[in-house]
Amino acid sequence: MAENASLLMVLFLCLCENVVTATDTDNLSCYRIKPGTMASVIIADVILTIGIVIVTYHCASRRRLRKERADKVYMNVRANCKT
């Protein structure tokens, strides 16, 4: 297991060295992403994540409220049956 981890680490470091030492003339076909585009993607991701959290919280709280209401009904019925 340790041999595999060591081999992976060596390969990773070699790849990182190739990326760092490469010059711009070596990668003429490299696609450049503008900072505005990257910021837009990050902002859209944050908004989508917040939306998912809000929808999940809303659905979970509605389910919890329905369960509490159902428990109250059954408790009242049981209390009425005992008397």
HUTA-V539071 format. One record per residue. N is the residue number from 1. PHI is phi in radians with two decimals (NA if undefined). OMEGA is omega in whole degrees, -180 to 180 (none if undefined). D_LAST is the distance of its C-alpha to the last C-alpha in Angstrom with 2 decimals. Layout:
# HUTA-V539071
N & PHI & OMEGA & D_LAST
N & PHI & OMEGA & D_LAST
This chain:
# HUTA-V539071
1 & NA & -180 & 68.98
2 & -1.18 & 178 & 70.88
3 & -1.14 & 178 & 73.91
4 & -1.12 & 180 & 71.95
5 & -1.14 & 179 & 70.58
6 & -1.14 & 179 & 74.10
7 & -1.10 & 178 & 75.55
8 & -1.10 & 179 & 72.95
9 & -1.13 & 179 & 73.61
10 & -1.11 & 179 & 77.37
11 & -1.08 & 179 & 76.96
12 & -1.08 & -180 & 74.68
13 & -1.15 & 177 & 77.17
14 & -1.13 & 179 & 80.04
15 & -1.13 & 179 & 78.24
16 & -1.12 & 179 & 77.45
17 & -1.12 & 178 & 81.10
18 & -1.13 & -180 & 82.24
19 & -1.22 & -177 & 79.97
20 & -1.24 & -176 & 81.09
21 & -1.46 & 179 & 84.80
22 & -1.22 & 179 & 84.95
23 & -1.70 & -180 & 86.75
24 & -1.14 & 180 & 86.13
25 & -1.27 & 178 & 89.24
26 & -1.27 & -174 & 87.79
27 & -2.02 & -180 & 84.75
28 & -1.25 & -178 & 86.20
29 & -1.63 & -179 & 83.64
30 & -1.24 & -180 & 80.65
31 & -1.46 & -179 & 78.14
32 & -1.75 & 177 & 77.45
33 & -1.86 & -179 & 74.16
34 & -1.28 & -180 & 74.52
35 & -1.03 & 179 & 72.39
36 & -1.12 & 178 & 70.90
37 & -1.14 & 180 & 69.72
38 & -1.13 & 178 & 68.21
39 & -1.11 & 178 & 66.43
40 & -1.11 & 179 & 65.07
41 & -1.12 & -180 & 63.70
42 & -1.16 & 179 & 62.03
43 & -1.12 & 178 & 60.53
44 & -1.11 & 178 & 59.25
45 & -1.13 & 179 & 57.70
46 & -1.12 & 180 & 55.93
47 & -1.10 & 179 & 54.62
48 & -1.11 & 179 & 53.41
49 & -1.11 & 178 & 51.68
50 & -1.10 & 177 & 49.92
51 & -1.07 & 179 & 48.88
52 & -1.11 & 179 & 47.39
53 & -1.11 & -180 & 45.47
54 & -1.13 & 180 & 44.08
55 & -1.12 & 179 & 43.02
56 & -1.11 & 179 & 41.40
57 & -1.09 & -180 & 39.50
58 & -1.08 & -180 & 38.37
59 & -1.13 & -180 & 37.13
60 & -1.17 & -179 & 35.36
61 & -1.23 & 177 & 33.60
62 & -1.12 & 180 & 32.48
63 & -1.14 & 179 & 31.11
64 & -1.10 & 179 & 29.28
65 & -1.11 & 178 & 27.73
66 & -1.10 & 179 & 26.59
67 & -1.16 & 179 & 25.01
68 & -1.11 & 178 & 23.18
69 & -1.13 & 179 & 21.93
70 & -1.15 & 178 & 20.77
71 & -1.13 & 178 & 18.91
72 & -1.13 & 179 & 17.11
73 & -1.11 & -179 & 16.07
74 & -1.17 & 178 & 14.76
75 & -1.14 & 178 & 12.92
76 & -1.14 & 179 & 11.22
77 & -1.14 & 179 & 10.46
78 & -1.12 & 180 & 9.10
79 & -1.15 & 179 & 6.94
80 & -1.23 & -179 & 5.71
81 & -1.28 & -177 & 5.59
82 & -1.28 & -176 & 3.78
83 & -1.50 & none & 0.00
